[in-house]
Each structure stands twice: as structure tokens, then as C-alpha cells.
Amino acid sequence: MPYLSALYRYPIKSTAYQQVAKAWVGEEGLEGDRRFMIARPDGVFLTARTHPRLQQIQTWLQKDGILLQHPGQTPLALPYAELEKRPFVTQVWSDSFEALTTNAAANRWCEAVLGEPVRLLWMDKRSPRYRQAIGKRVSFADGYPLMLIGQGSLEDLNGRTERRHVMAQFRPNLVVEGIEAFAEDQWRRLRIGEVELAVSKPCTRCAMISVDPATGTFIEGREPLRTLAGYRRGLTGQVEFGQNLIVLTGGELEVGMSVEVLA
């Protein structure tokens, strides 16, 4: 019987994950997921595709704000009450929209990690970014509110590579066990507790999955992207691993819940 075996959220886009036992999910995804993002002064977003050190930034969500940590940096507490919240035009892929500023201290802290001028941006509870393609508001995520991977799919990959890869490289929100490898490719609609989800499209992959989350550096040989390219290319020729989801009915998710395949 399929069941939800892990929940991941990423408070700042492209940075380290937080594994949680339960989380509320709504139209925009898991509560607290990708509500912050680091961008260049011109508003263009940064990711671990070009800045792999981002994955060594850890963010802890607190009731009154967030706590930022990075090896070699003094931790920074960032209370929501101290955020500037000024409109700031930014961009995620082809989507241009107004996010909110945080403050100078947060910007300086991120600049010290990355070694270049940047801005830490924020979204309040309601995202200003509406994606016409899916008819939903979305956070700073690449394009969809949620992404799911079956644990069996990762095990299949690990059976083909010398190095054992970890789920954090693929940055899912939901992990499902109790299914065969790539069974999720055939799913169209799911129910987990009171939450209903539509499977929208496969998640296409790039060099970001070749970043080692533990070190913030690229894995030698472009693995596992190179191995996946040998057997996981879709109709467009792009590497596919995992499925993007849209939330039809929100609610609370908890690790251990059964996953019902409706279609």
C-alpha cells in the first residue's frame, strides 16, 4: 500500500531542506515552502545551478521569523517584524512579479556567503505570482506548488550508479514508499488524507541534481544526470525524474498517511 514516507520543505529557494513530520498544504504548496529567495540586485533569481553553495544555507522557521545558518557564518535571526516589506520587482524564469524586501542585514549575510551583491526577498502569506499555465498562485518554486518522487525510483537509480545518491539532491516535497520504481509516472490524481492532488507533468532535470547537498559542490562526472540521461529521457528529450503536482483540495499532510491513487 503506498504511503507518504517523507515531507520536505525549502524555506529559501535552492537552499537546504527541512524534513518535517507534518505540514499544511494549500494552493501554493506546503506552508513555509520557498517563501524566501535570493536574487541579484536586478531582481533575477539565483539557484544552486550556478551557486551550489546555496545548499549549505540552512533556514529554521520560527513563530516570529526565521533563523539563517551557514558554516563559517554567524547565525542570523530575522524577525518578520523587522522586514522592510517594500515591493521589489523580481523574476523566476519567465515570470516577472513584485516580491518584498527583507532588510540590509539579511542582504549582507547572504552576500558574505555568496561573495557577490544579492538581495534576500520574501513573500507574505499570499503569493503575488500567478501562473496562467496552471491557473494557480505559486511561491518562488520553479513552476509548480509541489513535487513528488517514489522512493523506489531513487533506489532504481542507485542500482545503476557507483555513488549512492540521496533524495535531497532531487528536492521533492513528497516522497512515497510502497510502490514500484517510477509507478508515479502513471498517476493522474491522488488523495492523501483530505488532500487531493493532480499530477500535472514530469519534473525535468538539470545540473542542479548533481550538487552534493552536504558539501555545496558539484559531484564529479555530472552524476546522476549522466546516468539518468541514458534511460529517463521524455518525449522532448529532457531528463525526467519525479512528478509535479497541483493542489486540488488543501489540508494537513502527515508522514505515514496512505496514498490513494484515484486515477
FITI-322185 format. One record per residue (C-alpha): residue number from 1; y, z, x. Coordinates in Angstrom, 2 decimals, m for minus. Layout:
N
- nr:y:z:x
- NUM:Y:Z:X $
...
END
This chain:
263
- nr:y:z:x
- 1:0.00:0.00:0.00 $
- 2:3.35:m0.98:1.54 $
- 3:5.72:1.91:2.21 $
- 4:9.13:2.47:3.76 $
- 5:8.43:3.85:7.23 $
- 6:11.92:3.94:8.76 $
- 7:15.61:3.70:7.86 $
- 8:18.23:2.69:10.42 $
- 9:21.99:2.54:10.20 $
- 10:24.56:1.44:12.77 $
- 11:27.90:3.22:12.19 $
- 12:29.71:0.91:14.63 $
- 13:28.66:m2.74:14.62 $
- 14:26.49:m3.65:17.65 $
- 15:26.22:m0.07:18.92 $
- 16:23.27:2.35:18.96 $
- 17:21.29:3.05:15.82 $
- 18:20.86:6.26:13.86 $
- 19:17.43:6.81:12.32 $
- 20:17.69:8.76:9.07 $
- 21:15.16:10.19:6.63 $
- 22:17.07:9.12:3.53 $
- 23:20.23:7.25:2.63 $
- 24:22.15:5.97:m0.37 $
- 25:22.23:2.19:m0.69 $
- 26:24.77:0.20:m2.69 $
- 27:26.11:m3.35:m2.89 $
- 28:27.45:m3.19:0.69 $
- 29:24.27:m1.72:2.22 $
- 30:23.36:1.73:3.50 $
- 31:26.09:4.35:3.23 $
- 32:27.79:4.65:6.62 $
- 33:26.32:1.43:7.99 $
- 34:28.67:m0.79:10.04 $
- 35:31.89:0.70:8.67 $
- 36:33.43:0.52:12.15 $
- 37:33.70:m2.43:14.52 $
- 38:35.16:m3.10:17.97 $
- 39:37.35:m6.19:18.21 $
- 40:39.62:m7.89:20.72 $
- 41:43.38:m7.44:20.28 $
- 42:43.43:m10.82:18.50 $
- 43:41.00:m9.47:15.89 $
- 44:37.87:m11.39:16.92 $
- 45:34.82:m9.13:16.80 $
- 46:32.73:m8.13:19.82 $
- 47:28.96:m7.75:19.81 $
- 48:26.17:m6.94:22.24 $
- 49:25.52:m10.68:22.56 $
- 50:28.35:m10.74:25.09 $
- 51:28.88:m6.99:25.65 $
- 52:25.40:m5.41:25.91 $
- 53:26.92:m2.05:26.96 $
- 54:27.92:m1.58:23.33 $
- 55:24.35:m0.49:22.60 $
- 56:24.83:2.63:24.69 $
- 57:27.61:3.88:22.42 $
- 58:26.21:6.49:20.04 $
- 59:28.04:7.43:16.85 $
- 60:27.36:10.54:14.82 $
- 61:28.61:10.58:11.26 $
- 62:30.15:13.88:10.20 $
- 63:31.68:15.08:6.93 $
- 64:35.23:14.80:8.21 $
- 65:34.87:11.92:10.67 $
- 66:32.73:10.53:13.47 $
- 67:31.79:11.57:17.00 $
- 68:31.56:8.92:19.74 $
- 69:29.36:9.38:22.80 $
- 70:28.59:7.24:25.85 $
- 71:27.05:8.08:29.26 $
- 72:29.82:8.99:31.67 $
- 73:32.48:9.31:28.96 $
- 74:33.82:12.50:27.42 $
- 75:32.72:12.56:23.75 $
- 76:35.48:11.74:21.29 $
- 77:35.80:13.34:17.85 $
- 78:37.56:11.02:15.44 $
- 79:38.53:12.77:12.17 $
- 80:39.14:10.47:9.21 $
- 81:42.38:12.36:8.55 $
- 82:43.75:11.17:11.92 $
- 83:43.07:7.47:11.37 $
- 84:46.18:5.28:11.15 $
- 85:44.68:3.09:8.41 $
- 86:47.11:0.22:8.99 $
- 87:45.97:m3.28:7.89 $
- 88:44.68:m5.37:10.78 $
- 89:43.50:m8.96:10.40 $
- 90:40.06:m9.40:11.91 $
- 91:37.22:m11.87:11.89 $
- 92:33.41:m11.75:11.66 $
- 93:32.06:m15.25:12.24 $
- 94:33.92:m17.48:9.75 $
- 95:35.11:m14.60:7.56 $
- 96:38.73:m13.53:8.09 $
- 97:39.90:m10.38:6.29 $
- 98:42.02:m7.25:6.67 $
- 99:40.31:m4.17:8.11 $
- 100:42.08:m0.90:9.00 $
- 101:43.15:0.52:12.37 $
- 102:41.82:3.81:13.71 $
- 103:44.14:5.20:16.42 $
- 104:45.21:4.82:20.05 $
- 105:42.79:7.48:21.31 $
- 106:39.82:5.62:19.84 $
- 107:41.04:2.33:21.29 $
- 108:41.44:3.86:24.77 $
- 109:37.97:5.41:24.61 $
- 110:36.35:2.07:23.73 $
- 111:38.40:0.29:26.38 $
- 112:37.10:2.73:29.01 $
- 113:33.52:1.83:28.04 $
- 114:34.01:m1.94:27.95 $
- 115:36.63:m2.38:30.66 $
- 116:38.97:m4.54:28.60 $
- 117:41.58:m4.20:25.83 $
- 118:39.93:m3.65:22.43 $
- 119:40.59:m2.13:19.03 $
- 120:38.26:0.12:17.04 $
- 121:38.56:m0.98:13.42 $
- 122:37.38:0.67:10.23 $
- 123:36.56:0.00:6.59 $
- 124:37.11:2.58:3.89 $
- 125:34.57:3.09:1.12 $
- 126:35.21:m0.36:m0.39 $
- 127:34.97:m3.37:1.90 $
- 128:37.78:m5.96:1.78 $
- 129:35.31:m8.63:2.86 $
- 130:33.76:m10.70:0.07 $
- 131:31.14:m13.29:0.98 $
- 132:31.22:m16.14:m1.52 $
- 133:27.83:m17.37:m0.27 $
- 134:26.03:m14.31:m1.64 $
- 135:28.54:m13.11:m4.23 $
- 136:28.75:m9.65:m2.67 $
- 137:31.09:m7.48:m0.65 $
- 138:29.74:m6.89:2.85 $
- 139:30.59:m4.46:5.63 $
- 140:31.12:m5.55:9.25 $
- 141:27.46:m6.71:9.28 $
- 142:26.86:m10.30:10.36 $
- 143:26.39:m11.60:6.84 $
- 144:24.09:m9.53:4.60 $
- 145:24.04:m5.93:3.38 $
- 146:20.51:m5.15:4.62 $
- 147:17.75:m6.47:6.84 $
- 148:14.03:m5.67:6.64 $
- 149:11.18:m6.07:9.13 $
- 150:7.49:m5.27:8.73 $
- 151:6.06:m3.06:11.46 $
- 152:3.08:m5.41:11.64 $
- 153:5.38:m8.26:12.65 $
- 154:6.59:m6.29:15.68 $
- 155:3.01:m5.40:16.61 $
- 156:2.08:m9.08:16.41 $
- 157:4.91:m9.91:18.80 $
- 158:3.91:m7.13:21.18 $
- 159:0.42:m8.59:21.32 $
- 160:1.92:m11.76:22.80 $
- 161:4.24:m10.28:25.47 $
- 162:3.73:m8.29:28.66 $
- 163:6.55:m5.91:27.82 $
- 164:6.32:m3.72:24.73 $
- 165:9.39:m4.28:22.58 $
- 166:10.91:m1.70:20.25 $
- 167:12.18:m2.06:16.70 $
- 168:15.72:m1.10:17.77 $
- 169:16.06:m4.45:19.56 $
- 170:15.94:m6.22:16.19 $
- 171:18.36:m3.88:14.38 $
- 172:16.77:m3.70:10.93 $
- 173:17.88:m1.28:8.22 $
- 174:14.46:m1.01:6.58 $
- 175:11.02:m1.01:8.22 $
- 176:7.90:m1.39:6.09 $
- 177:4.35:m0.49:7.07 $
- 178:1.04:m1.07:5.32 $
- 179:1.36:m4.88:5.35 $
- 180:0.08:m7.72:7.50 $
- 181:2.28:m9.35:10.11 $
- 182:5.04:m11.45:8.53 $
- 183:3.98:m10.65:4.98 $
- 184:7.71:m10.08:4.32 $
- 185:8.26:m13.84:4.76 $
- 186:6.67:m14.39:1.35 $
- 187:8.62:m11.74:m0.56 $
- 188:11.40:m12.59:m3.01 $
- 189:12.13:m9.34:m4.87 $
- 190:11.30:m5.69:m4.13 $
- 191:11.57:m2.27:m5.71 $
- 192:11.73:0.93:m3.66 $
- 193:12.18:3.93:m5.93 $
- 194:15.06:2.98:m8.22 $
- 195:16.44:0.44:m5.75 $
- 196:15.86:m3.26:m6.41 $
- 197:16.37:m5.79:m3.64 $
- 198:16.39:m9.58:m3.47 $
- 199:15.10:m11.27:m0.33 $
- 200:17.80:m13.82:0.45 $
- 201:16.82:m15.65:3.66 $
- 202:15.13:m15.15:7.03 $
- 203:17.16:m13.49:9.77 $
- 204:17.83:m15.99:12.54 $
- 205:17.77:m14.62:16.08 $
- 206:19.77:m14.99:19.26 $
- 207:20.10:m13.40:22.71 $
- 208:21.00:m10.04:21.17 $
- 209:17.32:m9.17:20.66 $
- 210:16.93:m9.43:24.44 $
- 211:19.20:m6.42:25.03 $
- 212:17.35:m3.25:26.06 $
- 213:18.89:m0.52:23.86 $
- 214:18.02:2.17:26.40 $
- 215:19.98:0.60:29.27 $
- 216:22.51:m1.70:27.61 $
- 217:21.34:m4.61:29.79 $
- 218:19.55:m7.89:29.12 $
- 219:15.77:m8.00:29.55 $
- 220:14.58:m10.33:32.28 $
- 221:13.29:m13.72:31.16 $
- 222:15.20:m13.73:27.84 $
- 223:12.30:m11.92:26.21 $
- 224:11.30:m11.59:23.45 $
- 225:13.43:m14.52:22.32 $
- 226:11.47:m16.90:24.54 $
- 227:8.09:m15.83:23.11 $
- 228:9.35:m15.91:19.51 $
- 229:10.67:m19.43:20.06 $
- 230:7.10:m20.53:20.63 $
- 231:5.84:m19.59:17.17 $
- 232:8.66:m18.38:14.91 $
- 233:10.98:m21.37:14.51 $
- 234:12.08:m22.11:10.97 $
- 235:12.91:m25.40:9.29 $
- 236:16.31:m25.51:11.02 $
- 237:14.74:m24.95:14.43 $
- 238:16.18:m21.45:14.78 $
- 239:14.04:m18.43:15.65 $
- 240:13.36:m16.25:12.59 $
- 241:12.28:m12.60:12.59 $
- 242:12.94:m10.29:9.63 $
- 243:14.43:m10.91:6.20 $
- 244:18.00:m10.48:4.93 $
- 245:18.33:m8.59:1.66 $
- 246:20.82:m8.34:m1.20 $
- 247:21.05:m5.16:m3.28 $
- 248:20.48:m5.77:m6.99 $
- 249:20.32:m2.11:m8.07 $
- 250:21.57:0.73:m5.87 $
- 251:20.11:4.19:m5.40 $
- 252:18.64:6.53:m2.82 $
- 253:16.06:5.40:m0.31 $
- 254:13.79:7.85:1.49 $
- 255:11.23:7.30:4.20 $
- 256:7.72:7.38:2.72 $
- 257:8.64:5.69:m0.56 $
- 258:6.28:2.99:m1.84 $
- 259:7.48:m0.60:m1.65 $
- 260:6.60:m2.64:m4.75 $
- 261:6.66:m6.41:m4.36 $
- 262:7.95:m7.78:m7.68 $
- 263:7.95:m11.44:m6.72 $
END
